Amino acid sequence: MIRTQIYLTQQQHNRVKALGLKRKTSISSVIREAIDEKTAKSFSAKRANQNLNAGEWLLSQVAWAEKKEIKGPADLSSKMDEYLYGQ
């Protein structure tokens, strides 16, 4: 584990301490569990993308680029080799 320091408000500290006492565990353990619960959704979505086949992954990247309004060169289809291989 990595040791770190955080600042909590008095109210946050009281709630975490009470929850730790109720569960018979440390404040640190309560905080780690809360972080895991909060971040699990984000990381599970990334892991779901790892289970895509190549075509599905490529389509997900196209959807992402369209959402961000990222445009490629207008002549990409006619100059594919030049862009890919510099020829």
MOSULRA-V316769 format. One line per field, one symbol per residue. ss: DSSP state (H for helix, E for strand, C for the rest). phi: phi as a letter, one per 20 degrees, with the letter a starting at -180 (. if undefined). psi: psi as a letter, one per 30 degrees, with the letter a starting at -180 (. if undefined). A space follows every 10 residues. Layout:
ss: ???
phi: ???
psi: ???
//
This chain:
ss: CCCCCCCCCH HHHHHHHHHH HHHCCCHHHH HHHHHHHHHH HHHHHHHHHH CCCHHHHHHH HHHHHHHCCC CCCCCCCCCH HHHHHCC
phi: .debccddfg ffffffffff ffelbeggff fffffgffef ffffffffff eefgffffff fffffffele deffdgfecg ffffdmd
psi: lkklklkkle eeeeeeeeee eefhlleeee eeeeeeeefe eeeeeeeeff gkleeeeeee eeeeeeeghk klkfgeefhe eeeefg.
//
